[in-house]
């Protein structure tokens, strides 16, 4: 029986920014279009406390966040149990994050509802090695009817460590109609490159929230190891939380454009200025940057981990290396810089074709619809390409 009415508990949803907020918004919107009623329960201080608005097929409520996690979750419970604000839902979704995975299992049991836990980004990688956070992870999995991960590796690792948990793999998708640069933006970026980069340099972009796990310093060190820093111009967007990154850039005079964190749609024009996009993460979920670059036909240099491993095949639709292997990364940077334009375009177009066929927002919504209906034989887990199915962790 399909579960169609959901209480969707999250810390990441607009007006919050970042990849998880974008993914959450995309999935909720797609499921609502399919007739699902979704009440978004958002732990956030970006709206007034308990701000509520009705949406087509659902609602949105902002639950104030406090330093005390227990106080925050009790406030959420008060709202849920108030007859005056009673929401109609059949099941609860915990969409990643510490607060949802901490509070949703308790809410589900107190409200006598089924729980589905969605693992995104760092939720598993960090929590499984953190004594405090692992407790919440254990509880979420123990209480969940089913768990969903957005990379094949995550699903496999969850299954190995929690053999009694029913886990499924559904990758991120992208709405290509919502991600097309204007002709004027492309022309402006050609002009930007002419005015801001040296002739015959290869432009490589690293986009998103540039946390330590994203491997930015590692990539810079690999670039220096390649011996080709004079032939590369980097575009770094987002907040850099590692002072040594800026020190490396200044010390070695690496040609770099540093841009502040910006809205996804503002970033689009900078994608078009790039010959390559780099995603050198040490661990990851399935980054939206991968989809956003790929659907534009921009080839990718990436660590062969998690969501990148699901989509990228080395030398076929991108260039990959083992995470944290500086020698291998340097070799792939060398190959990218020396690659002729026709081969670079071929890799980008192969990636674009793969995403267009298998990784659209409509495909993603269909797979979640199968997930909630219990029709798992139609989920992507049964359609994983054989070479990925056979890969070991």
C-alpha distance (Angstrom), angle and dihedral (degrees) to the residues before:
residue distance angle dihedral
X1 . . .
X2 3.81 . .
X3 3.79 117.4 .
X4 3.82 104.7 -138.5
X5 3.81 105.0 166.2
X6 3.79 115.1 66.6
X7 3.79 139.3 178.7
X8 3.82 101.7 -147.4
X9 3.82 111.9 -157.3
X10 3.80 116.0 -165.8
X11 3.80 146.5 147.8
X12 3.80 91.4 -154.9
X13 3.78 118.8 68.0
X14 3.83 135.0 109.6
X15 2.97 131.3 -42.5
X16 3.82 79.3 42.3
X17 3.80 112.9 83.8
X18 3.79 131.5 -138.7
X19 3.77 139.2 71.9
X20 3.80 97.5 -66.4
X21 3.81 92.3 51.4
X22 3.81 90.1 49.8
X23 3.80 92.0 48.7
X24 3.78 92.8 46.7
X25 3.80 92.0 50.5
X26 3.81 92.4 46.7
X27 3.82 94.7 49.8
X28 3.81 94.3 45.0
X29 3.82 92.2 47.8
X30 3.82 92.3 47.7
X31 3.79 93.5 49.5
X32 3.80 91.9 47.5
X33 3.81 88.1 54.9
X34 3.81 87.2 55.6
X35 3.81 90.0 55.8
X36 3.80 100.7 -94.5
X37 3.80 117.3 144.5
X38 3.80 107.5 -138.5
X39 3.78 126.6 -177.2
X40 3.81 108.1 -162.8
X41 3.82 112.4 -146.4
X42 3.82 103.1 -166.3
X43 3.80 122.7 -170.7
X44 3.79 98.8 -149.5
X45 3.80 143.3 127.5
X46 3.80 93.1 -152.6
X47 3.81 89.8 93.3
X48 3.80 130.8 44.4
X49 3.82 112.9 -81.6
X50 3.81 110.7 -78.0
X51 3.80 91.9 -0.6
X52 3.80 105.1 171.9
X53 3.77 131.8 -172.7
X54 3.76 132.7 173.8
X55 3.79 118.9 -119.3
X56 3.78 132.3 -170.3
X57 3.81 102.3 -82.8
X58 3.76 96.1 3.9
X59 3.78 146.3 -3.2
X60 3.79 144.0 -99.1
X61 3.81 126.4 -129.5
X62 3.81 126.9 -179.3
X63 3.81 113.6 -146.6
X64 3.83 112.5 -161.0
X65 3.81 116.1 -115.3
X66 3.78 120.0 -137.1
X67 3.78 131.1 -175.2
X68 3.81 87.5 -110.4
X69 3.82 105.9 75.0
X70 3.80 92.6 -162.6
X71 3.82 91.6 54.1
X72 3.81 91.1 49.2
X73 3.80 93.2 50.7
X74 3.80 92.5 46.0
X75 3.80 89.4 54.0
X76 3.79 88.1 53.1
X77 3.78 91.2 49.7
X78 3.81 90.7 50.7
X79 3.79 90.1 55.0
X80 3.81 93.6 47.4
X81 3.80 93.2 49.1
X82 3.82 95.5 47.1
X83 3.86 109.3 109.7
X84 3.81 89.4 -150.8
X85 3.79 92.2 61.4
X86 3.79 98.7 32.3
X87 3.82 113.6 158.5
X88 3.80 124.2 -151.6
X89 3.81 111.0 -131.0
X90 3.80 138.4 140.8
X91 3.80 100.8 -155.7
X92 3.81 142.5 9.7
X93 3.80 127.8 -120.9
X94 3.81 120.0 -157.5
X95 3.79 103.7 -156.7
X96 3.79 101.8 -160.2
X97 3.79 126.4 -81.5
X98 3.79 132.7 96.1
X99 3.82 98.5 -87.1
X100 3.83 96.5 49.0
X101 3.81 93.2 45.8
X102 3.81 90.4 46.7
X103 3.79 98.4 44.0
X104 3.81 105.9 29.9
X105 3.85 96.4 68.1
X106 3.81 90.0 53.5
X107 3.80 93.2 44.8
X108 3.81 91.1 48.1
X109 3.79 93.6 53.2
X110 3.79 94.9 43.2
X111 3.81 91.4 48.1
X112 3.82 92.8 40.3
X113 3.81 92.4 -124.8
X114 3.79 133.0 139.8
X115 3.81 115.7 -104.3
X116 3.81 127.7 -142.1
X117 3.81 117.7 -171.9
X118 3.81 121.2 -155.2
X119 3.80 114.5 -159.0
X120 3.80 114.1 -150.4
X121 3.79 135.3 173.1
X122 3.79 112.6 -38.0
X123 3.80 97.2 0.3
X124 3.78 93.8 102.7
X125 3.83 103.7 22.8
X126 3.81 94.1 56.6
X127 3.81 100.7 30.1
X128 3.79 96.4 52.5
X129 3.84 90.0 61.0
X130 3.81 97.3 38.8
X131 3.84 115.3 85.7
X132 3.80 92.4 -151.5
X133 3.79 98.4 42.8
X134 3.80 93.9 40.1
X135 3.80 89.7 65.9
X136 3.81 89.7 60.5
X137 3.80 90.7 45.7
X138 3.82 90.9 51.3
X139 3.79 91.5 49.5
X140 3.79 93.7 47.2
X141 3.80 92.6 51.4
X142 3.82 93.2 43.8
X143 3.81 91.4 53.1
X144 3.82 97.6 40.7
X145 3.76 123.2 102.6
X146 3.81 86.7 -154.4
X147 3.80 139.0 -7.7
X148 3.79 127.8 -141.8
X149 3.83 126.5 -158.9
X150 3.79 127.9 -172.2
X151 3.79 96.3 -140.2
X152 3.78 130.9 53.7
X153 3.81 92.3 -131.6
X154 3.80 91.3 54.7
X155 3.80 91.5 50.9
X156 3.81 91.7 49.1
X157 3.80 94.1 47.7
X158 3.80 92.9 47.3
X159 3.78 89.6 50.9
X160 3.81 92.1 50.0
X161 3.81 94.7 48.0
X162 3.81 96.1 36.8
X163 3.82 104.9 32.5
X164 3.82 93.2 171.8
X165 3.81 92.1 57.4
X166 3.79 120.0 97.7
X167 3.79 103.8 -135.5
X168 3.81 131.5 -179.6
X169 3.78 135.0 -172.3
X170 3.80 121.0 -131.7
X171 3.82 117.3 164.1
X172 3.78 127.5 -145.3
X173 3.78 119.0 -91.9
X174 3.77 135.0 -158.5
X175 3.79 134.9 -140.1
X176 3.80 101.3 -132.1
X177 3.81 92.0 -169.6
X178 3.80 88.4 63.3
X179 3.80 93.2 48.7
X180 3.79 109.6 58.3
X181 3.82 122.6 122.2
X182 3.77 118.6 -131.0
X183 3.78 118.3 -116.0
X184 3.81 88.7 -115.9
X185 3.83 91.0 53.8
X186 3.79 91.3 53.3
X187 3.80 91.4 48.6
X188 3.81 91.3 48.1
X189 3.78 91.7 51.4
X190 3.80 91.8 50.7
X191 3.80 85.8 54.8
X192 3.82 90.7 45.5
X193 3.81 91.1 53.9
X194 3.80 91.0 48.6
X195 3.81 91.1 52.4
X196 3.82 99.6 38.3
X197 3.78 108.7 33.6
X198 3.78 133.6 56.5
X199 3.82 118.6 -108.4
X200 3.82 115.5 -86.1
X201 3.79 95.0 12.6
X202 3.80 120.9 139.3
X203 3.81 113.0 -126.9
X204 3.80 117.3 -141.9
X205 3.80 121.4 -174.1
X206 3.81 128.4 -153.8
X207 3.80 108.4 -170.7
X208 3.79 137.2 -177.8
X209 3.79 136.3 36.0
X210 3.81 99.8 -18.3
X211 3.80 100.1 -145.0
X212 3.79 122.4 165.5
X213 3.80 91.4 -99.7
X214 3.81 88.8 61.1
X215 3.82 89.3 73.7
X216 3.81 98.2 -130.9
X217 3.82 95.8 148.4
X218 3.80 89.4 43.8
X219 3.81 89.6 54.0
X220 3.81 92.3 49.7
X221 3.80 90.3 50.9
X222 3.80 89.8 48.6
X223 3.80 90.0 50.7
X224 3.79 90.1 53.3
X225 3.80 89.5 48.0
X226 3.83 90.2 53.5
X227 3.81 90.0 61.2
X228 3.80 91.6 -135.2
X229 3.79 103.3 101.6
X230 3.82 91.0 120.9
X231 3.80 89.7 60.3
X232 3.82 96.3 49.9
X233 3.81 133.4 75.9
X234 3.80 115.2 -166.8
X235 3.80 126.1 -151.4
X236 3.82 110.6 -158.8
X237 3.80 117.9 -174.2
X238 3.76 126.2 -176.3
X239 3.77 138.9 35.0
X240 3.80 112.3 -43.3
X241 3.82 111.1 -147.5
X242 3.81 95.8 -173.9
X243 3.83 115.8 80.2
X244 3.79 90.2 -163.6
X245 3.81 89.7 67.3
X246 3.80 91.9 64.5
X247 3.81 90.7 41.2
X248 3.82 90.8 53.9
X249 3.79 91.7 49.2
X250 3.80 92.6 50.2
X251 3.81 96.8 41.1
X252 3.81 95.0 50.5
X253 3.82 95.6 31.9
X254 3.80 92.9 -126.3
X255 3.79 110.0 -174.2
X256 3.79 101.9 -112.1
X257 3.78 141.2 161.0
X258 3.81 110.6 -154.4
X259 3.79 114.5 -157.9
X260 3.81 128.3 -178.0
X261 3.78 122.4 -114.4
X262 3.78 106.8 -78.2
X263 3.76 141.8 178.4
X264 3.78 116.5 -76.9
X265 3.80 93.4 -113.3
X266 3.80 91.1 50.6
X267 3.80 88.5 54.5
X268 3.79 93.6 56.4
X269 3.79 94.2 83.1
X270 3.81 91.4 52.3
X271 3.78 91.0 53.8
X272 3.79 88.0 61.1
X273 3.81 89.6 56.4
X274 3.81 91.4 60.5
X275 3.79 129.8 91.9
X276 3.81 89.6 -168.7
X277 3.79 138.3 12.1
X278 3.81 117.5 -144.1
X279 3.82 124.7 -151.5
X280 3.82 105.3 176.9
X281 3.83 96.0 166.0
X282 3.80 120.2 160.1
X283 3.82 89.5 -145.8
X284 3.76 130.5 -2.4
X285 3.77 148.3 159.4
X286 3.77 114.3 -131.1
X287 3.82 105.0 -55.4
X288 3.78 118.8 -142.8
X289 3.81 87.4 -138.1
X290 3.80 87.5 69.2
X291 3.80 91.1 57.7
X292 3.78 95.5 38.9
X293 3.79 94.3 53.2
X294 3.78 94.0 39.4
X295 3.80 96.8 52.8
X296 3.82 87.7 54.0
X297 3.80 90.3 53.9
X298 3.82 93.9 -112.9
X299 3.83 110.4 145.7
X300 3.78 119.8 -127.7
X301 3.80 137.8 -136.3
X302 3.80 106.1 -157.6
X303 3.76 146.0 156.5
X304 3.78 111.7 -98.7
X305 3.78 95.5 -116.8
X306 3.81 139.6 117.4
X307 3.81 113.8 -34.8
X308 3.80 93.5 5.8
X309 3.80 89.7 57.7
X310 3.80 90.3 51.6
X311 3.78 93.4 56.1
X312 3.81 109.8 23.0
X313 3.81 124.7 73.9
X314 3.78 113.4 -169.3
X315 3.82 114.0 -107.5
X316 3.81 90.3 -2.2
X317 3.80 103.5 74.8
X318 3.80 102.4 -10.4
X319 3.79 145.9 -10.2
X320 3.80 118.8 -90.7
X321 3.80 138.8 -178.0
X322 3.80 136.2 -177.7
X323 3.83 110.4 -86.5
X324 3.82 113.8 -92.9
X325 3.85 92.2 7.1
X326 3.79 99.3 132.2
X327 3.80 95.0 -175.8
X328 3.80 92.6 52.5
X329 3.80 92.3 45.7
X330 3.81 91.1 50.3
X331 3.81 90.0 51.6
X332 3.81 91.3 52.2
X333 3.81 91.7 47.9
X334 3.81 88.3 51.5
X335 3.81 90.6 49.9
X336 3.83 92.0 48.1
X337 3.81 94.1 49.8
X338 3.80 93.6 47.1
X339 3.81 95.6 42.5
X340 3.80 116.6 113.7
X341 3.78 118.7 -118.6
X342 3.81 95.7 -109.1
X343 3.80 92.8 55.5
X344 3.80 91.6 45.3
X345 3.79 91.0 51.4
X346 3.81 90.3 47.3
X347 3.80 91.7 56.1
X348 3.79 91.4 47.1
X349 3.80 93.5 49.0
X350 3.80 92.4 47.9
X351 3.80 89.2 53.8
X352 3.80 91.6 46.7
X353 3.81 91.2 51.8
X354 3.82 92.0 50.0
X355 3.81 92.6 51.1
X356 3.80 93.4 43.9
X357 3.81 90.9 54.8
X358 3.81 103.7 37.1
X359 3.81 110.6 15.4
X360 3.79 109.0 51.0
X361 3.80 124.5 132.2
X362 3.82 88.0 -113.2
X363 3.81 90.7 54.7
X364 3.78 89.9 48.2
X365 3.81 91.9 50.9
X366 3.81 91.6 48.0
X367 3.81 90.5 53.0
X368 3.81 92.3 50.1
X369 3.79 88.8 48.2
X370 3.82 88.2 54.5
X371 3.80 89.2 46.9
X372 3.81 94.4 54.3
X373 3.80 92.4 42.2
X374 3.80 91.7 53.5
X375 3.81 90.8 -120.7
X376 3.80 93.2 133.2
X377 3.78 96.2 155.8
X378 3.80 85.7 75.7
X379 3.78 96.6 49.7
X380 3.76 121.7 105.9
X381 3.80 89.5 -103.4
X382 3.81 87.2 80.6
X383 3.82 92.9 46.7
X384 3.80 102.1 50.6
X385 3.78 112.1 137.8
X386 3.78 110.7 -101.0
X387 3.78 96.2 -119.4
X388 3.80 90.1 57.8
X389 3.78 93.1 43.6
X390 3.79 90.0 57.7
X391 3.79 96.5 47.2
X392 3.79 115.4 109.7
X393 3.75 123.8 -138.9
